[in-house]
Amino acid sequence: MHGAHKSRNSPKGVSHPQFTNGNETKEARAERSRASAMFLYLRDIGDSINLFTGPKTRGRRPNQYIKLDLKDPEQLKLAITLTMAKI
């Protein structure tokens, strides 16, 4: 046998990285996705008027986020209305 036995070395229960305990519902995930998208739209608006300097956020974009061309007035208006939505 080469290497360690996998089943003996893997974390069990809460310490396992794929452990889910049912505390998060689909609605909570969707709400978090909407809030993350709102903050990304705010970041895009700030970037379009040169308000921010520095690196952008890393990682995967939320499902609710759609990249908009903020040079287009209609899409800029849409981005502003999306940031005004209640979380």
N, CA, C and O atoms as a GROMACS GRO file, in nm:
protein
  348
    1MET      N    1   0.085  -0.117   0.000
    1MET     CA    2   0.000   0.000   0.000
    1MET      C    3   0.090   0.124   0.000
    1MET      O    4   0.186   0.133   0.077
    2HIS      N    5   0.058   0.218  -0.088
    2HIS     CA    6   0.136   0.341  -0.097
    2HIS      C    7   0.060   0.454  -0.028
    2HIS      O    8  -0.057   0.476  -0.057
    3GLY      N    9   0.125   0.523   0.060
    3GLY     CA   10   0.064   0.638   0.126
    3GLY      C   11  -0.030   0.598   0.238
    3GLY      O   12  -0.042   0.481   0.273
    4ALA      N   13  -0.095   0.697   0.292
    4ALA     CA   14  -0.184   0.676   0.406
    4ALA      C   15  -0.322   0.630   0.359
    4ALA      O   16  -0.359   0.651   0.244
    5HIS      N   17  -0.395   0.569   0.447
    5HIS     CA   18  -0.530   0.525   0.419
    5HIS      C   19  -0.622   0.646   0.427
    5HIS      O   20  -0.632   0.709   0.532
    6LYS      N   21  -0.689   0.680   0.318
    6LYS     CA   22  -0.764   0.806   0.309
    6LYS      C   23  -0.876   0.814   0.412
    6LYS      O   24  -0.895   0.919   0.473
    7SER      N   25  -0.950   0.708   0.433
    7SER     CA   26  -1.065   0.717   0.523
    7SER      C   27  -1.023   0.743   0.667
    7SER      O   28  -1.103   0.797   0.744
    8ARG      N   29  -0.902   0.708   0.704
    8ARG     CA   30  -0.857   0.732   0.841
    8ARG      C   31  -0.807   0.875   0.860
    8ARG      O   32  -0.806   0.926   0.973
    9ASN      N   33  -0.766   0.940   0.752
    9ASN     CA   34  -0.707   1.073   0.764
    9ASN      C   35  -0.803   1.187   0.734
    9ASN      O   36  -0.772   1.302   0.764
   10SER      N   37  -0.918   1.160   0.677
   10SER     CA   38  -1.009   1.268   0.642
   10SER      C   39  -1.081   1.319   0.766
   10SER      O   40  -1.115   1.240   0.854
   11PRO      N   41  -1.104   1.451   0.774
   11PRO     CA   42  -1.175   1.506   0.889
   11PRO      C   43  -1.319   1.459   0.893
   11PRO      O   44  -1.380   1.432   0.789
   12LYS      N   45  -1.372   1.448   1.010
   12LYS     CA   46  -1.509   1.400   1.029
   12LYS      C   47  -1.598   1.513   1.080
   12LYS      O   48  -1.550   1.603   1.149
   13GLY      N   49  -1.724   1.507   1.047
   13GLY     CA   50  -1.824   1.599   1.103
   13GLY      C   51  -1.801   1.744   1.066
   13GLY      O   52  -1.776   1.776   0.950
   14VAL      N   53  -1.808   1.832   1.166
   14VAL     CA   54  -1.801   1.976   1.144
   14VAL      C   55  -1.667   2.020   1.088
   14VAL      O   56  -1.661   2.119   1.015
   15SER      N   57  -1.562   1.950   1.118
   15SER     CA   58  -1.430   1.989   1.069
   15SER      C   59  -1.407   1.953   0.922
   15SER      O   60  -1.307   1.995   0.864
   16HIS      N   61  -1.498   1.877   0.861
   16HIS     CA   62  -1.486   1.843   0.720
   16HIS      C   63  -1.524   1.965   0.636
   16HIS      O   64  -1.623   2.031   0.667
   17PRO      N   65  -1.448   1.997   0.529
   17PRO     CA   66  -1.477   2.118   0.451
   17PRO      C   67  -1.611   2.116   0.378
   17PRO      O   68  -1.662   2.222   0.344
   18GLN      N   69  -1.668   2.000   0.353
   18GLN     CA   70  -1.795   1.993   0.282
   18GLN      C   71  -1.912   1.968   0.376
   18GLN      O   72  -2.021   1.932   0.332
   19PHE      N   73  -1.892   1.988   0.505
   19PHE     CA   74  -1.997   1.966   0.603
   19PHE      C   75  -2.103   2.075   0.591
   19PHE      O   76  -2.070   2.193   0.590
   20THR      N   77  -2.230   2.035   0.583
   20THR     CA   78  -2.340   2.130   0.586
   20THR      C   79  -2.434   2.089   0.696
   20THR      O   80  -2.464   1.970   0.713
   21ASN      N   81  -2.482   2.186   0.770
   21ASN     CA   82  -2.568   2.154   0.882
   21ASN      C   83  -2.712   2.201   0.862
   21ASN      O   84  -2.793   2.188   0.954
   22GLY      N   85  -2.744   2.254   0.747
   22GLY     CA   86  -2.881   2.294   0.719
   22GLY      C   87  -2.918   2.430   0.772
   22GLY      O   88  -3.036   2.466   0.772
   23ASN      N   89  -2.822   2.509   0.820
   23ASN     CA   90  -2.853   2.641   0.873
   23ASN      C   91  -2.880   2.743   0.765
   23ASN      O   92  -2.940   2.847   0.792
   24GLU      N   93  -2.836   2.718   0.643
   24GLU     CA   94  -2.854   2.814   0.536
   24GLU      C   95  -2.958   2.763   0.437
   24GLU      O   96  -2.946   2.653   0.384
   25THR      N   97  -3.060   2.843   0.414
   25THR     CA   98  -3.165   2.804   0.321
   25THR      C   99  -3.135   2.860   0.183
   25THR      O  100  -3.044   2.941   0.166
   26LYS      N  101  -3.212   2.817   0.084
   26LYS     CA  102  -3.196   2.869  -0.051
   26LYS      C  103  -3.227   3.019  -0.054
   26LYS      O  104  -3.163   3.094  -0.128
   27GLU      N  105  -3.324   3.062   0.026
   27GLU     CA  106  -3.358   3.203   0.030
   27GLU      C  107  -3.242   3.285   0.087
   27GLU      O  108  -3.214   3.395   0.038
   28ALA      N  109  -3.175   3.232   0.188
   28ALA     CA  110  -3.061   3.303   0.248
   28ALA      C  111  -2.946   3.313   0.149
   28ALA      O  112  -2.880   3.416   0.141
   29ARG      N  113  -2.922   3.208   0.073
   29ARG     CA  114  -2.817   3.212  -0.029
   29ARG      C  115  -2.850   3.313  -0.137
   29ARG      O  116  -2.763   3.388  -0.181
   30ALA      N  117  -2.977   3.316  -0.181
   30ALA     CA  118  -3.018   3.411  -0.284
   30ALA      C  119  -3.007   3.554  -0.232
   30ALA      O  120  -2.968   3.644  -0.306
   31GLU      N  121  -3.042   3.576  -0.107
   31GLU     CA  122  -3.031   3.709  -0.048
   31GLU      C  123  -2.885   3.754  -0.039
   31GLU      O  124  -2.854   3.870  -0.066
   32ARG      N  125  -2.797   3.663  -0.002
   32ARG     CA  126  -2.655   3.695   0.003
   32ARG      C  127  -2.600   3.724  -0.137
   32ARG      O  128  -2.516   3.812  -0.154
   33SER      N  129  -2.648   3.651  -0.236
   33SER     CA  130  -2.607   3.674  -0.374
   33SER      C  131  -2.653   3.813  -0.421
   33SER      O  132  -2.578   3.884  -0.488
   34ARG      N  133  -2.777   3.851  -0.387
   34ARG     CA  134  -2.827   3.983  -0.424
   34ARG      C  135  -2.746   4.094  -0.359
   34ARG      O  136  -2.714   4.194  -0.422
   35ALA      N  137  -2.712   4.076  -0.231
   35ALA     CA  138  -2.633   4.177  -0.161
   35ALA      C  139  -2.493   4.187  -0.221
   35ALA      O  140  -2.441   4.297  -0.237
   36SER      N  141  -2.432   4.075  -0.253
   36SER     CA  142  -2.299   4.077  -0.314
   36SER      C  143  -2.303   4.144  -0.450
   36SER      O  144  -2.212   4.218  -0.486
   37ALA      N  145  -2.408   4.118  -0.527
   37ALA     CA  146  -2.422   4.182  -0.659
   37ALA      C  147  -2.439   4.333  -0.644
   37ALA      O  148  -2.384   4.410  -0.722
   38MET      N  149  -2.514   4.375  -0.542
   38MET     CA  150  -2.534   4.516  -0.518
   38MET      C  151  -2.400   4.585  -0.491
   38MET      O  152  -2.374   4.693  -0.544
   39PHE      N  153  -2.316   4.523  -0.408
   39PHE     CA  154  -2.186   4.582  -0.377
   39PHE      C  155  -2.095   4.584  -0.501
   39PHE      O  156  -2.015   4.676  -0.517
   40LEU      N  157  -2.107   4.484  -0.586
   40LEU     CA  158  -2.028   4.485  -0.710
   40LEU      C  159  -2.074   4.595  -0.804
   40LEU      O  160  -1.991   4.658  -0.871
   41TYR      N  161  -2.205   4.621  -0.810
   41TYR     CA  162  -2.254   4.731  -0.892
   41TYR      C  163  -2.204   4.865  -0.837
   41TYR      O  164  -2.168   4.954  -0.914
   42LEU      N  165  -2.203   4.878  -0.705
   42LEU     CA  166  -2.148   5.001  -0.645
   42LEU      C  167  -2.001   5.016  -0.680
   42LEU      O  168  -1.955   5.126  -0.710
   43ARG      N  169  -1.927   4.906  -0.676
   43ARG     CA  170  -1.786   4.910  -0.712
   43ARG      C  171  -1.770   4.949  -0.859
   43ARG      O  172  -1.682   5.029  -0.892
   44ASP      N  173  -1.853   4.894  -0.947
   44ASP     CA  174  -1.846   4.928  -1.090
   44ASP      C  175  -1.875   5.077  -1.113
   44ASP      O  176  -1.809   5.142  -1.194
   45ILE      N  177  -1.975   5.129  -1.042
   45ILE     CA  178  -2.009   5.271  -1.055
   45ILE      C  179  -1.892   5.356  -1.007
   45ILE      O  180  -1.855   5.454  -1.072
   46GLY      N  181  -1.834   5.320  -0.894
   46GLY     CA  182  -1.719   5.393  -0.842
   46GLY      C  183  -1.600   5.386  -0.936
   46GLY      O  184  -1.528   5.485  -0.953
   47ASP      N  185  -1.578   5.271  -0.997
   47ASP     CA  186  -1.468   5.258  -1.094
   47ASP      C  187  -1.493   5.343  -1.218
   47ASP      O  188  -1.399   5.398  -1.275
   48SER      N  189  -1.619   5.354  -1.259
   48SER     CA  190  -1.649   5.430  -1.381
   48SER      C  191  -1.626   5.579  -1.362
   48SER      O  192  -1.601   5.650  -1.460
   49ILE      N  193  -1.633   5.630  -1.238
   49ILE     CA  194  -1.608   5.773  -1.214
   49ILE      C  195  -1.471   5.795  -1.148
   49ILE      O  196  -1.444   5.902  -1.094
   50ASN      N  197  -1.386   5.692  -1.153
   50ASN     CA  198  -1.250   5.698  -1.098
   50ASN      C  199  -1.248   5.731  -0.949
   50ASN      O  200  -1.162   5.806  -0.903
   51LEU      N  201  -1.342   5.675  -0.876
   51LEU     CA  202  -1.349   5.696  -0.732
   51LEU      C  203  -1.252   5.604  -0.657
   51LEU      O  204  -1.198   5.642  -0.554
   52PHE      N  205  -1.232   5.484  -0.710
   52PHE     CA  206  -1.148   5.384  -0.644
   52PHE      C  207  -1.016   5.367  -0.718
   52PHE      O  208  -1.010   5.376  -0.840
   53THR      N  209  -0.913   5.341  -0.641
   53THR     CA  210  -0.786   5.301  -0.697
   53THR      C  211  -0.743   5.174  -0.626
   53THR      O  212  -0.773   5.155  -0.508
   54GLY      N  213  -0.676   5.088  -0.696
   54GLY     CA  214  -0.631   4.966  -0.634
   54GLY      C  215  -0.694   4.844  -0.698
   54GLY      O  216  -0.770   4.856  -0.795
   55PRO      N  217  -0.663   4.728  -0.643
   55PRO     CA  218  -0.713   4.604  -0.704
   55PRO      C  219  -0.863   4.586  -0.684
   55PRO      O  220  -0.922   4.634  -0.587
   56LYS      N  221  -0.922   4.514  -0.777
   56LYS     CA  222  -1.063   4.481  -0.765
   56LYS      C  223  -1.079   4.356  -0.680
   56LYS      O  224  -0.980   4.291  -0.645
   57THR      N  225  -1.202   4.325  -0.646
   57THR     CA  226  -1.227   4.206  -0.565
   57THR      C  227  -1.200   4.081  -0.645
   57THR      O  228  -1.220   4.077  -0.767
   58ARG      N  229  -1.155   3.979  -0.577
   58ARG     CA  230  -1.123   3.853  -0.642
   58ARG      C  231  -1.238   3.755  -0.622
   58ARG      O  232  -1.326   3.776  -0.540
   59GLY      N  233  -1.233   3.649  -0.699
   59GLY     CA  234  -1.327   3.540  -0.679
   59GLY      C  235  -1.440   3.538  -0.778
   59GLY      O  236  -1.449   3.619  -0.870
   60ARG      N  237  -1.525   3.442  -0.757
   60ARG     CA  238  -1.639   3.420  -0.846
   60ARG      C  239  -1.745   3.526  -0.820
   60ARG      O  240  -1.769   3.566  -0.707
   61ARG      N  241  -1.808   3.570  -0.926
   61ARG     CA  242  -1.915   3.669  -0.916
   61ARG      C  243  -2.045   3.600  -0.876
   61ARG      O  244  -2.067   3.484  -0.912
   62PRO      N  245  -2.133   3.670  -0.803
   62PRO     CA  246  -2.260   3.609  -0.762
   62PRO      C  247  -2.352   3.587  -0.883
   62PRO      O  248  -2.334   3.648  -0.988
   63ASN      N  249  -2.449   3.499  -0.865
   63ASN     CA  250  -2.541   3.466  -0.973
   63ASN      C  251  -2.625   3.584  -1.017
   63ASN      O  252  -2.664   3.592  -1.133
   64GLN      N  253  -2.654   3.676  -0.927
   64GLN     CA  254  -2.741   3.790  -0.957
   64GLN      C  255  -2.668   3.900  -1.035
   64GLN      O  256  -2.732   3.995  -1.082
   65TYR      N  257  -2.536   3.889  -1.050
   65TYR     CA  258  -2.456   3.995  -1.110
   65TYR      C  259  -2.446   3.977  -1.261
   65TYR      O  260  -2.414   3.869  -1.311
   66ILE      N  261  -2.474   4.086  -1.334
   66ILE     CA  262  -2.459   4.089  -1.479
   66ILE      C  263  -2.370   4.208  -1.510
   66ILE      O  264  -2.398   4.320  -1.467
   67LYS      N  265  -2.263   4.185  -1.585
   67LYS     CA  266  -2.170   4.293  -1.619
   67LYS      C  267  -2.239   4.392  -1.710
   67LYS      O  268  -2.294   4.354  -1.813
   68LEU      N  269  -2.236   4.520  -1.672
   68LEU     CA  270  -2.301   4.625  -1.749
   68LEU      C  271  -2.197   4.720  -1.806
   68LEU      O  272  -2.090   4.739  -1.748
   69ASP      N  273  -2.229   4.780  -1.921
   69ASP     CA  274  -2.145   4.883  -1.980
   69ASP      C  275  -2.193   5.017  -1.924
   69ASP      O  276  -2.296   5.068  -1.968
   70LEU      N  277  -2.119   5.073  -1.829
   70LEU     CA  278  -2.165   5.193  -1.760
   70LEU      C  279  -2.144   5.320  -1.840
   70LEU      O  280  -2.178   5.429  -1.793
   71LYS      N  281  -2.088   5.311  -1.960
   71LYS     CA  282  -2.080   5.426  -2.049
   71LYS      C  283  -2.214   5.451  -2.117
   71LYS      O  284  -2.242   5.562  -2.164
   72ASP      N  285  -2.297   5.348  -2.123
   72ASP     CA  286  -2.432   5.360  -2.178
   72ASP      C  287  -2.522   5.416  -2.068
   72ASP      O  288  -2.530   5.358  -1.960
   73PRO      N  289  -2.591   5.529  -2.092
   73PRO     CA  290  -2.675   5.589  -1.986
   73PRO      C  291  -2.785   5.498  -1.935
   73PRO      O  292  -2.816   5.500  -1.816
   74GLU      N  293  -2.844   5.417  -2.022
   74GLU     CA  294  -2.951   5.327  -1.977
   74GLU      C  295  -2.898   5.220  -1.882
   74GLU      O  296  -2.961   5.187  -1.782
   75GLN      N  297  -2.781   5.166  -1.914
   75GLN     CA  298  -2.724   5.064  -1.827
   75GLN      C  299  -2.672   5.125  -1.698
   75GLN      O  300  -2.676   5.060  -1.593
   76LEU      N  301  -2.623   5.248  -1.702
   76LEU     CA  302  -2.582   5.317  -1.580
   76LEU      C  303  -2.703   5.339  -1.490
   76LEU      O  304  -2.695   5.321  -1.369
   77LYS      N  305  -2.815   5.377  -1.550
   77LYS     CA  306  -2.938   5.397  -1.473
   77LYS      C  307  -2.983   5.264  -1.411
   77LYS      O  308  -3.028   5.262  -1.297
   78LEU      N  309  -2.970   5.156  -1.485
   78LEU     CA  310  -3.005   5.024  -1.433
   78LEU      C  311  -2.916   4.986  -1.316
   78LEU      O  312  -2.963   4.933  -1.216
   79ALA      N  313  -2.786   5.014  -1.328
   79ALA     CA  314  -2.693   4.981  -1.218
   79ALA      C  315  -2.727   5.060  -1.093
   79ALA      O  316  -2.720   5.008  -0.982
   80ILE      N  317  -2.764   5.187  -1.110
   80ILE     CA  318  -2.799   5.270  -0.994
   80ILE      C  319  -2.926   5.219  -0.929
   80ILE      O  320  -2.935   5.214  -0.806
   81THR      N  321  -3.026   5.181  -1.009
   81THR     CA  322  -3.149   5.129  -0.949
   81THR      C  323  -3.126   4.994  -0.881
   81THR      O  324  -3.192   4.964  -0.782
   82LEU      N  325  -3.035   4.914  -0.932
   82LEU     CA  326  -3.006   4.786  -0.867
   82LEU      C  327  -2.935   4.804  -0.732
   82LEU      O  328  -2.949   4.720  -0.644
   83THR      N  329  -2.860   4.913  -0.717
   83THR     CA  330  -2.795   4.938  -0.588
   83THR      C  331  -2.890   4.996  -0.486
   83THR      O  332  -2.862   4.993  -0.366
   84MET      N  333  -3.003   5.047  -0.531
   84MET     CA  334  -3.099   5.107  -0.438
   84MET      C  335  -3.198   5.005  -0.385
   84MET      O  336  -3.282   5.039  -0.301
   85ALA      N  337  -3.192   4.883  -0.433
   85ALA     CA  338  -3.283   4.778  -0.385
   85ALA      C  339  -3.254   4.746  -0.239
   85ALA      O  340  -3.139   4.748  -0.196
   86LYS      N  341  -3.357   4.717  -0.165
   86LYS     CA  342  -3.338   4.684  -0.024
   86LYS      C  343  -3.282   4.544  -0.010
   86LYS      O  344  -3.322   4.452  -0.082
   87ILE      N  345  -3.190   4.530   0.082
   87ILE     CA  346  -3.126   4.401   0.103
   87ILE      C  347  -3.214   4.313   0.188
   87ILE      O  348  -3.178   4.199   0.218
   0.00000   0.00000   0.00000
